[in-house]
Amino acid sequence: MQVLANGITGIQRGLATTRSAATEIAQTPIQEKSVDASALTDLKQGTTQVQANAKSITAADATIGSLLDIMA
């Protein structure tokens, strides 16, 4: 079950990164021509982190399901 806990923690961290970057982007004044590139990078990184951890949870769930089927 450690894999599931790690996946959930990873998703929470990814969401926090995404939320922080989105806030920074949203607070950029309209008059400014560009948004800080690090905020855009952080936004993409947070999104990727959430997706990767969701896949790890899906894989762990499938593995646990297979083990239960074998044991039944």
HTML snippet that shows the backbone in 3Dmol.js (N, CA, C, O; Angstrom):
<script src="https://3Dmol.org/build/3Dmol-min.js"></script>
<div id="view" style="width:600px;height:400px;position:relative"></div>
<script>
const pdb = `
ATOM      1  N   MET A   1       0.810  -1.191   0.000  1.00  0.00           N
ATOM      2  CA  MET A   1       0.000   0.000   0.000  1.00  0.00           C
ATOM      3  C   MET A   1       0.863   1.270   0.000  1.00  0.00           C
ATOM      4  O   MET A   1       0.350   2.373  -0.186  1.00  0.00           O
ATOM      5  N   GLN A   2       2.155   1.110   0.206  1.00  0.00           N
ATOM      6  CA  GLN A   2       3.067   2.254   0.213  1.00  0.00           C
ATOM      7  C   GLN A   2       3.063   2.966  -1.138  1.00  0.00           C
ATOM      8  O   GLN A   2       3.193   4.189  -1.201  1.00  0.00           O
ATOM      9  N   VAL A   3       2.914   2.196  -2.219  1.00  0.00           N
ATOM     10  CA  VAL A   3       2.892   2.794  -3.560  1.00  0.00           C
ATOM     11  C   VAL A   3       1.709   3.743  -3.691  1.00  0.00           C
ATOM     12  O   VAL A   3       1.839   4.828  -4.259  1.00  0.00           O
ATOM     13  N   LEU A   4       0.560   3.341  -3.170  1.00  0.00           N
ATOM     14  CA  LEU A   4      -0.620   4.205  -3.231  1.00  0.00           C
ATOM     15  C   LEU A   4      -0.409   5.482  -2.427  1.00  0.00           C
ATOM     16  O   LEU A   4      -0.768   6.569  -2.879  1.00  0.00           O
ATOM     17  N   ALA A   5       0.168   5.354  -1.244  1.00  0.00           N
ATOM     18  CA  ALA A   5       0.425   6.524  -0.405  1.00  0.00           C
ATOM     19  C   ALA A   5       1.414   7.470  -1.088  1.00  0.00           C
ATOM     20  O   ALA A   5       1.239   8.689  -1.070  1.00  0.00           O
ATOM     21  N   ASN A   6       2.450   6.892  -1.685  1.00  0.00           N
ATOM     22  CA  ASN A   6       3.424   7.723  -2.395  1.00  0.00           C
ATOM     23  C   ASN A   6       2.787   8.423  -3.588  1.00  0.00           C
ATOM     24  O   ASN A   6       3.087   9.585  -3.861  1.00  0.00           O
ATOM     25  N   GLY A   7       1.914   7.725  -4.295  1.00  0.00           N
ATOM     26  CA  GLY A   7       1.215   8.322  -5.431  1.00  0.00           C
ATOM     27  C   GLY A   7       0.330   9.477  -5.011  1.00  0.00           C
ATOM     28  O   GLY A   7       0.297  10.518  -5.667  1.00  0.00           O
ATOM     29  N   ILE A   8      -0.381   9.291  -3.923  1.00  0.00           N
ATOM     30  CA  ILE A   8      -1.251  10.352  -3.417  1.00  0.00           C
ATOM     31  C   ILE A   8      -0.431  11.555  -2.974  1.00  0.00           C
ATOM     32  O   ILE A   8      -0.796  12.697  -3.254  1.00  0.00           O
ATOM     33  N   THR A   9       0.674  11.301  -2.286  1.00  0.00           N
ATOM     34  CA  THR A   9       1.553  12.397  -1.868  1.00  0.00           C
ATOM     35  C   THR A   9       2.102  13.135  -3.079  1.00  0.00           C
ATOM     36  O   THR A   9       2.170  14.364  -3.079  1.00  0.00           O
ATOM     37  N   GLY A  10       2.494  12.398  -4.108  1.00  0.00           N
ATOM     38  CA  GLY A  10       2.994  13.013  -5.329  1.00  0.00           C
ATOM     39  C   GLY A  10       1.948  13.873  -6.014  1.00  0.00           C
ATOM     40  O   GLY A  10       2.255  14.953  -6.518  1.00  0.00           O
ATOM     41  N   ILE A  11       0.713  13.393  -6.031  1.00  0.00           N
ATOM     42  CA  ILE A  11      -0.371  14.178  -6.619  1.00  0.00           C
ATOM     43  C   ILE A  11      -0.588  15.462  -5.825  1.00  0.00           C
ATOM     44  O   ILE A  11      -0.774  16.530  -6.407  1.00  0.00           O
ATOM     45  N   GLN A  12      -0.566  15.362  -4.515  1.00  0.00           N
ATOM     46  CA  GLN A  12      -0.753  16.549  -3.680  1.00  0.00           C
ATOM     47  C   GLN A  12       0.359  17.574  -3.919  1.00  0.00           C
ATOM     48  O   GLN A  12       0.093  18.774  -3.993  1.00  0.00           O
ATOM     49  N   ARG A  13       1.590  17.107  -4.037  1.00  0.00           N
ATOM     50  CA  ARG A  13       2.706  18.018  -4.306  1.00  0.00           C
ATOM     51  C   ARG A  13       2.582  18.647  -5.692  1.00  0.00           C
ATOM     52  O   ARG A  13       2.842  19.837  -5.868  1.00  0.00           O
ATOM     53  N   GLY A  14       2.183  17.838  -6.670  1.00  0.00           N
ATOM     54  CA  GLY A  14       1.993  18.361  -8.019  1.00  0.00           C
ATOM     55  C   GLY A  14       0.896  19.421  -8.064  1.00  0.00           C
ATOM     56  O   GLY A  14       1.036  20.444  -8.734  1.00  0.00           O
ATOM     57  N   LEU A  15      -0.196  19.166  -7.347  1.00  0.00           N
ATOM     58  CA  LEU A  15      -1.274  20.140  -7.293  1.00  0.00           C
ATOM     59  C   LEU A  15      -0.829  21.429  -6.614  1.00  0.00           C
ATOM     60  O   LEU A  15      -1.213  22.522  -7.030  1.00  0.00           O
ATOM     61  N   ALA A  16      -0.020  21.297  -5.569  1.00  0.00           N
ATOM     62  CA  ALA A  16       0.488  22.487  -4.879  1.00  0.00           C
ATOM     63  C   ALA A  16       1.385  23.302  -5.809  1.00  0.00           C
ATOM     64  O   ALA A  16       1.297  24.530  -5.839  1.00  0.00           O
ATOM     65  N   THR A  17       2.243  22.626  -6.564  1.00  0.00           N
ATOM     66  CA  THR A  17       3.116  23.317  -7.519  1.00  0.00           C
ATOM     67  C   THR A  17       2.283  24.013  -8.586  1.00  0.00           C
ATOM     68  O   THR A  17       2.537  25.169  -8.927  1.00  0.00           O
ATOM     69  N   THR A  18       1.287  23.305  -9.112  1.00  0.00           N
ATOM     70  CA  THR A  18       0.420  23.864 -10.141  1.00  0.00           C
ATOM     71  C   THR A  18      -0.359  25.065  -9.611  1.00  0.00           C
ATOM     72  O   THR A  18      -0.472  26.088 -10.287  1.00  0.00           O
ATOM     73  N   ARG A  19      -0.886  24.937  -8.418  1.00  0.00           N
ATOM     74  CA  ARG A  19      -1.658  26.013  -7.802  1.00  0.00           C
ATOM     75  C   ARG A  19      -0.793  27.257  -7.602  1.00  0.00           C
ATOM     76  O   ARG A  19      -1.221  28.373  -7.894  1.00  0.00           O
ATOM     77  N   SER A  20       0.413  27.056  -7.106  1.00  0.00           N
ATOM     78  CA  SER A  20       1.325  28.172  -6.868  1.00  0.00           C
ATOM     79  C   SER A  20       1.698  28.879  -8.176  1.00  0.00           C
ATOM     80  O   SER A  20       1.696  30.107  -8.252  1.00  0.00           O
ATOM     81  N   ALA A  21       2.016  28.089  -9.197  1.00  0.00           N
ATOM     82  CA  ALA A  21       2.382  28.669 -10.490  1.00  0.00           C
ATOM     83  C   ALA A  21       1.199  29.401 -11.113  1.00  0.00           C
ATOM     84  O   ALA A  21       1.364  30.484 -11.673  1.00  0.00           O
ATOM     85  N   ALA A  22       0.018  28.820 -11.020  1.00  0.00           N
ATOM     86  CA  ALA A  22      -1.172  29.453 -11.589  1.00  0.00           C
ATOM     87  C   ALA A  22      -1.473  30.772 -10.887  1.00  0.00           C
ATOM     88  O   ALA A  22      -1.880  31.741 -11.528  1.00  0.00           O
ATOM     89  N   THR A  23      -1.276  30.810  -9.589  1.00  0.00           N
ATOM     90  CA  THR A  23      -1.479  32.041  -8.835  1.00  0.00           C
ATOM     91  C   THR A  23      -0.498  33.113  -9.283  1.00  0.00           C
ATOM     92  O   THR A  23      -0.872  34.271  -9.471  1.00  0.00           O
ATOM     93  N   GLU A  24       0.754  32.722  -9.450  1.00  0.00           N
ATOM     94  CA  GLU A  24       1.774  33.676  -9.902  1.00  0.00           C
ATOM     95  C   GLU A  24       1.443  34.219 -11.286  1.00  0.00           C
ATOM     96  O   GLU A  24       1.590  35.415 -11.539  1.00  0.00           O
ATOM     97  N   ILE A  25       0.997  33.344 -12.182  1.00  0.00           N
ATOM     98  CA  ILE A  25       0.623  33.764 -13.539  1.00  0.00           C
ATOM     99  C   ILE A  25      -0.584  34.698 -13.482  1.00  0.00           C
ATOM    100  O   ILE A  25      -0.611  35.720 -14.167  1.00  0.00           O
ATOM    101  N   ALA A  26      -1.578  34.352 -12.673  1.00  0.00           N
ATOM    102  CA  ALA A  26      -2.798  35.151 -12.583  1.00  0.00           C
ATOM    103  C   ALA A  26      -2.538  36.536 -11.996  1.00  0.00           C
ATOM    104  O   ALA A  26      -3.254  37.488 -12.304  1.00  0.00           O
ATOM    105  N   GLN A  27      -1.516  36.646 -11.155  1.00  0.00           N
ATOM    106  CA  GLN A  27      -1.223  37.925 -10.521  1.00  0.00           C
ATOM    107  C   GLN A  27      -0.321  38.822 -11.368  1.00  0.00           C
ATOM    108  O   GLN A  27      -0.030  39.952 -10.976  1.00  0.00           O
ATOM    109  N   THR A  28       0.119  38.333 -12.511  1.00  0.00           N
ATOM    110  CA  THR A  28       0.944  39.137 -13.404  1.00  0.00           C
ATOM    111  C   THR A  28       0.065  40.220 -14.020  1.00  0.00           C
ATOM    112  O   THR A  28      -0.965  39.912 -14.620  1.00  0.00           O
ATOM    113  N   PRO A  29       0.461  41.484 -13.879  1.00  0.00           N
ATOM    114  CA  PRO A  29      -0.349  42.563 -14.448  1.00  0.00           C
ATOM    115  C   PRO A  29      -0.539  42.399 -15.961  1.00  0.00           C
ATOM    116  O   PRO A  29       0.364  41.946 -16.665  1.00  0.00           O
ATOM    117  N   ILE A  30      -1.702  42.767 -16.435  1.00  0.00           N
ATOM    118  CA  ILE A  30      -2.028  42.636 -17.849  1.00  0.00           C
ATOM    119  C   ILE A  30      -1.085  43.460 -18.719  1.00  0.00           C
ATOM    120  O   ILE A  30      -0.805  43.088 -19.858  1.00  0.00           O
ATOM    121  N   GLN A  31      -0.596  44.573 -18.188  1.00  0.00           N
ATOM    122  CA  GLN A  31       0.268  45.453 -18.961  1.00  0.00           C
ATOM    123  C   GLN A  31       1.610  44.811 -19.305  1.00  0.00           C
ATOM    124  O   GLN A  31       2.251  45.182 -20.288  1.00  0.00           O
ATOM    125  N   GLU A  32       2.028  43.849 -18.492  1.00  0.00           N
ATOM    126  CA  GLU A  32       3.298  43.185 -18.764  1.00  0.00           C
ATOM    127  C   GLU A  32       3.143  42.290 -19.985  1.00  0.00           C
ATOM    128  O   GLU A  32       2.154  41.571 -20.124  1.00  0.00           O
ATOM    129  N   LYS A  33       4.115  42.345 -20.849  1.00  0.00           N
ATOM    130  CA  LYS A  33       4.048  41.594 -22.101  1.00  0.00           C
ATOM    131  C   LYS A  33       4.288  40.103 -21.914  1.00  0.00           C
ATOM    132  O   LYS A  33       3.815  39.297 -22.717  1.00  0.00           O
ATOM    133  N   SER A  34       5.014  39.724 -20.868  1.00  0.00           N
ATOM    134  CA  SER A  34       5.328  38.312 -20.699  1.00  0.00           C
ATOM    135  C   SER A  34       5.190  37.887 -19.247  1.00  0.00           C
ATOM    136  O   SER A  34       5.316  38.683 -18.317  1.00  0.00           O
ATOM    137  N   VAL A  35       4.933  36.626 -19.101  1.00  0.00           N
ATOM    138  CA  VAL A  35       4.851  36.002 -17.789  1.00  0.00           C
ATOM    139  C   VAL A  35       6.221  35.397 -17.493  1.00  0.00           C
ATOM    140  O   VAL A  35       6.926  34.967 -18.406  1.00  0.00           O
ATOM    141  N   ASP A  36       6.586  35.367 -16.241  1.00  0.00           N
ATOM    142  CA  ASP A  36       7.860  34.761 -15.840  1.00  0.00           C
ATOM    143  C   ASP A  36       7.921  33.320 -16.349  1.00  0.00           C
ATOM    144  O   ASP A  36       7.025  32.518 -16.084  1.00  0.00           O
ATOM    145  N   ALA A  37       8.975  33.009 -17.072  1.00  0.00           N
ATOM    146  CA  ALA A  37       9.107  31.666 -17.662  1.00  0.00           C
ATOM    147  C   ALA A  37       9.137  30.579 -16.599  1.00  0.00           C
ATOM    148  O   ALA A  37       8.672  29.467 -16.851  1.00  0.00           O
ATOM    149  N   SER A  38       9.666  30.867 -15.429  1.00  0.00           N
ATOM    150  CA  SER A  38       9.724  29.834 -14.385  1.00  0.00           C
ATOM    151  C   SER A  38       8.318  29.447 -13.921  1.00  0.00           C
ATOM    152  O   SER A  38       8.080  28.294 -13.559  1.00  0.00           O
ATOM    153  N   ALA A  39       7.397  30.394 -13.930  1.00  0.00           N
ATOM    154  CA  ALA A  39       6.019  30.078 -13.538  1.00  0.00           C
ATOM    155  C   ALA A  39       5.382  29.140 -14.558  1.00  0.00           C
ATOM    156  O   ALA A  39       4.667  28.207 -14.190  1.00  0.00           O
ATOM    157  N   LEU A  40       5.642  29.388 -15.829  1.00  0.00           N
ATOM    158  CA  LEU A  40       5.104  28.506 -16.867  1.00  0.00           C
ATOM    159  C   LEU A  40       5.726  27.116 -16.791  1.00  0.00           C
ATOM    160  O   LEU A  40       5.045  26.107 -16.977  1.00  0.00           O
ATOM    161  N   THR A  41       7.026  27.077 -16.516  1.00  0.00           N
ATOM    162  CA  THR A  41       7.715  25.797 -16.369  1.00  0.00           C
ATOM    163  C   THR A  41       7.175  25.037 -15.160  1.00  0.00           C
ATOM    164  O   THR A  41       6.938  23.831 -15.234  1.00  0.00           O
ATOM    165  N   ASP A  42       6.981  25.746 -14.049  1.00  0.00           N
ATOM    166  CA  ASP A  42       6.435  25.115 -12.850  1.00  0.00           C
ATOM    167  C   ASP A  42       5.019  24.587 -13.089  1.00  0.00           C
ATOM    168  O   ASP A  42       4.653  23.525 -12.587  1.00  0.00           O
ATOM    169  N   LEU A  43       4.232  25.335 -13.858  1.00  0.00           N
ATOM    170  CA  LEU A  43       2.876  24.897 -14.171  1.00  0.00           C
ATOM    171  C   LEU A  43       2.903  23.574 -14.938  1.00  0.00           C
ATOM    172  O   LEU A  43       2.157  22.648 -14.618  1.00  0.00           O
ATOM    173  N   LYS A  44       3.751  23.494 -15.932  1.00  0.00           N
ATOM    174  CA  LYS A  44       3.875  22.259 -16.725  1.00  0.00           C
ATOM    175  C   LYS A  44       4.437  21.120 -15.867  1.00  0.00           C
ATOM    176  O   LYS A  44       3.976  19.983 -15.959  1.00  0.00           O
ATOM    177  N   GLN A  45       5.428  21.432 -15.041  1.00  0.00           N
ATOM    178  CA  GLN A  45       6.031  20.413 -14.180  1.00  0.00           C
ATOM    179  C   GLN A  45       5.007  19.849 -13.198  1.00  0.00           C
ATOM    180  O   GLN A  45       4.949  18.637 -12.987  1.00  0.00           O
ATOM    181  N   GLY A  46       4.205  20.719 -12.601  1.00  0.00           N
ATOM    182  CA  GLY A  46       3.176  20.263 -11.666  1.00  0.00           C
ATOM    183  C   GLY A  46       2.143  19.388 -12.343  1.00  0.00           C
ATOM    184  O   GLY A  46       1.707  18.381 -11.785  1.00  0.00           O
ATOM    185  N   THR A  47       1.749  19.776 -13.556  1.00  0.00           N
ATOM    186  CA  THR A  47       0.789  18.986 -14.323  1.00  0.00           C
ATOM    187  C   THR A  47       1.347  17.604 -14.638  1.00  0.00           C
ATOM    188  O   THR A  47       0.657  16.596 -14.485  1.00  0.00           O
ATOM    189  N   THR A  48       2.593  17.568 -15.077  1.00  0.00           N
ATOM    190  CA  THR A  48       3.235  16.296 -15.403  1.00  0.00           C
ATOM    191  C   THR A  48       3.372  15.418 -14.163  1.00  0.00           C
ATOM    192  O   THR A  48       3.193  14.202 -14.234  1.00  0.00           O
ATOM    193  N   GLN A  49       3.688  16.035 -13.034  1.00  0.00           N
ATOM    194  CA  GLN A  49       3.835  15.281 -11.786  1.00  0.00           C
ATOM    195  C   GLN A  49       2.509  14.641 -11.385  1.00  0.00           C
ATOM    196  O   GLN A  49       2.482  13.484 -10.963  1.00  0.00           O
ATOM    197  N   VAL A  50       1.419  15.378 -11.513  1.00  0.00           N
ATOM    198  CA  VAL A  50       0.105  14.819 -11.179  1.00  0.00           C
ATOM    199  C   VAL A  50      -0.226  13.649 -12.105  1.00  0.00           C
ATOM    200  O   VAL A  50      -0.693  12.604 -11.652  1.00  0.00           O
ATOM    201  N   GLN A  51       0.017  13.831 -13.395  1.00  0.00           N
ATOM    202  CA  GLN A  51      -0.284  12.769 -14.359  1.00  0.00           C
ATOM    203  C   GLN A  51       0.553  11.515 -14.092  1.00  0.00           C
ATOM    204  O   GLN A  51       0.032  10.401 -14.139  1.00  0.00           O
ATOM    205  N   ALA A  52       1.831  11.692 -13.816  1.00  0.00           N
ATOM    206  CA  ALA A  52       2.711  10.546 -13.571  1.00  0.00           C
ATOM    207  C   ALA A  52       2.291   9.788 -12.314  1.00  0.00           C
ATOM    208  O   ALA A  52       2.282   8.557 -12.304  1.00  0.00           O
ATOM    209  N   ASN A  53       1.950  10.506 -11.272  1.00  0.00           N
ATOM    210  CA  ASN A  53       1.546   9.846 -10.036  1.00  0.00           C
ATOM    211  C   ASN A  53       0.180   9.178 -10.177  1.00  0.00           C
ATOM    212  O   ASN A  53      -0.068   8.142  -9.561  1.00  0.00           O
ATOM    213  N   ALA A  54      -0.692   9.753 -10.970  1.00  0.00           N
ATOM    214  CA  ALA A  54      -1.980   9.111 -11.230  1.00  0.00           C
ATOM    215  C   ALA A  54      -1.758   7.785 -11.955  1.00  0.00           C
ATOM    216  O   ALA A  54      -2.439   6.799 -11.673  1.00  0.00           O
ATOM    217  N   LYS A  55      -0.816   7.762 -12.880  1.00  0.00           N
ATOM    218  CA  LYS A  55      -0.508   6.510 -13.587  1.00  0.00           C
ATOM    219  C   LYS A  55       0.082   5.472 -12.635  1.00  0.00           C
ATOM    220  O   LYS A  55      -0.210   4.283 -12.759  1.00  0.00           O
ATOM    221  N   SER A  56       0.906   5.912 -11.690  1.00  0.00           N
ATOM    222  CA  SER A  56       1.487   4.950 -10.737  1.00  0.00           C
ATOM    223  C   SER A  56       0.404   4.367  -9.836  1.00  0.00           C
ATOM    224  O   SER A  56       0.460   3.188  -9.484  1.00  0.00           O
ATOM    225  N   ILE A  57      -0.570   5.174  -9.465  1.00  0.00           N
ATOM    226  CA  ILE A  57      -1.681   4.683  -8.649  1.00  0.00           C
ATOM    227  C   ILE A  57      -2.517   3.685  -9.456  1.00  0.00           C
ATOM    228  O   ILE A  57      -2.930   2.648  -8.936  1.00  0.00           O
ATOM    229  N   THR A  58      -2.759   4.003 -10.720  1.00  0.00           N
ATOM    230  CA  THR A  58      -3.519   3.099 -11.590  1.00  0.00           C
ATOM    231  C   THR A  58      -2.799   1.763 -11.739  1.00  0.00           C
ATOM    232  O   THR A  58      -3.424   0.704 -11.677  1.00  0.00           O
ATOM    233  N   ALA A  59      -1.490   1.814 -11.935  1.00  0.00           N
ATOM    234  CA  ALA A  59      -0.706   0.583 -12.085  1.00  0.00           C
ATOM    235  C   ALA A  59      -0.716  -0.229 -10.789  1.00  0.00           C
ATOM    236  O   ALA A  59      -0.840  -1.453 -10.823  1.00  0.00           O
ATOM    237  N   ALA A  60      -0.587   0.447  -9.655  1.00  0.00           N
ATOM    238  CA  ALA A  60      -0.607  -0.259  -8.370  1.00  0.00           C
ATOM    239  C   ALA A  60      -1.967  -0.898  -8.130  1.00  0.00           C
ATOM    240  O   ALA A  60      -2.058  -2.017  -7.627  1.00  0.00           O
ATOM    241  N   ASP A  61      -3.015  -0.182  -8.492  1.00  0.00           N
ATOM    242  CA  ASP A  61      -4.366  -0.714  -8.334  1.00  0.00           C
ATOM    243  C   ASP A  61      -4.560  -1.961  -9.189  1.00  0.00           C
ATOM    244  O   ASP A  61      -5.137  -2.949  -8.735  1.00  0.00           O
ATOM    245  N   ALA A  62      -4.080  -1.911 -10.420  1.00  0.00           N
ATOM    246  CA  ALA A  62      -4.196  -3.080 -11.309  1.00  0.00           C
ATOM    247  C   ALA A  62      -3.399  -4.259 -10.773  1.00  0.00           C
ATOM    248  O   ALA A  62      -3.849  -5.403 -10.846  1.00  0.00           O
ATOM    249  N   THR A  63      -2.218  -3.986 -10.236  1.00  0.00           N
ATOM    250  CA  THR A  63      -1.377  -5.051  -9.678  1.00  0.00           C
ATOM    251  C   THR A  63      -2.043  -5.686  -8.467  1.00  0.00           C
ATOM    252  O   THR A  63      -2.059  -6.910  -8.332  1.00  0.00           O
ATOM    253  N   ILE A  64      -2.581  -4.872  -7.604  1.00  0.00           N
ATOM    254  CA  ILE A  64      -3.268  -5.389  -6.413  1.00  0.00           C
ATOM    255  C   ILE A  64      -4.479  -6.222  -6.841  1.00  0.00           C
ATOM    256  O   ILE A  64      -4.742  -7.285  -6.279  1.00  0.00           O
ATOM    257  N   GLY A  65      -5.206  -5.728  -7.837  1.00  0.00           N
ATOM    258  CA  GLY A  65      -6.357  -6.482  -8.341  1.00  0.00           C
ATOM    259  C   GLY A  65      -5.940  -7.830  -8.907  1.00  0.00           C
ATOM    260  O   GLY A  65      -6.622  -8.831  -8.687  1.00  0.00           O
ATOM    261  N   SER A  66      -4.827  -7.868  -9.634  1.00  0.00           N
ATOM    262  CA  SER A  66      -4.335  -9.134 -10.193  1.00  0.00           C
ATOM    263  C   SER A  66      -3.924 -10.092  -9.100  1.00  0.00           C
ATOM    264  O   SER A  66      -4.200 -11.289  -9.182  1.00  0.00           O
ATOM    265  N   LEU A  67      -3.268  -9.579  -8.077  1.00  0.00           N
ATOM    266  CA  LEU A  67      -2.848 -10.431  -6.958  1.00  0.00           C
ATOM    267  C   LEU A  67      -4.073 -11.010  -6.234  1.00  0.00           C
ATOM    268  O   LEU A  67      -4.076 -12.175  -5.836  1.00  0.00           O
ATOM    269  N   LEU A  68      -5.087 -10.196  -6.074  1.00  0.00           N
ATOM    270  CA  LEU A  68      -6.304 -10.690  -5.410  1.00  0.00           C
ATOM    271  C   LEU A  68      -6.984 -11.773  -6.256  1.00  0.00           C
ATOM    272  O   LEU A  68      -7.496 -12.761  -5.728  1.00  0.00           O
ATOM    273  N   ASP A  69      -6.978 -11.567  -7.588  1.00  0.00           N
ATOM    274  CA  ASP A  69      -7.563 -12.572  -8.473  1.00  0.00           C
ATOM    275  C   ASP A  69      -6.812 -13.886  -8.382  1.00  0.00           C
ATOM    276  O   ASP A  69      -7.421 -14.956  -8.380  1.00  0.00           O
ATOM    277  N   ILE A  70      -5.486 -13.811  -8.308  1.00  0.00           N
ATOM    278  CA  ILE A  70      -4.656 -15.016  -8.225  1.00  0.00           C
ATOM    279  C   ILE A  70      -4.910 -15.755  -6.905  1.00  0.00           C
ATOM    280  O   ILE A  70      -4.988 -16.984  -6.874  1.00  0.00           O
ATOM    281  N   MET A  71      -5.036 -14.987  -5.824  1.00  0.00           N
ATOM    282  CA  MET A  71      -5.218 -15.588  -4.516  1.00  0.00           C
ATOM    283  C   MET A  71      -6.626 -16.152  -4.329  1.00  0.00           C
ATOM    284  O   MET A  71      -6.831 -17.025  -3.486  1.00  0.00           O
ATOM    285  N   ALA A  72      -7.586 -15.669  -5.095  1.00  0.00           N
ATOM    286  CA  ALA A  72      -8.990 -16.089  -4.902  1.00  0.00           C
ATOM    287  C   ALA A  72      -9.273 -17.454  -5.463  1.00  0.00           C
ATOM    288  O   ALA A  72     -10.403 -17.935  -5.375  1.00  0.00           O
TER     289      ALA A  72
END
`;
const viewer = $3Dmol.createViewer("view");
viewer.addModel(pdb, "pdb");
viewer.setStyle({}, {cartoon: {color: "spectrum"}});
viewer.zoomTo();
viewer.render();
</script>
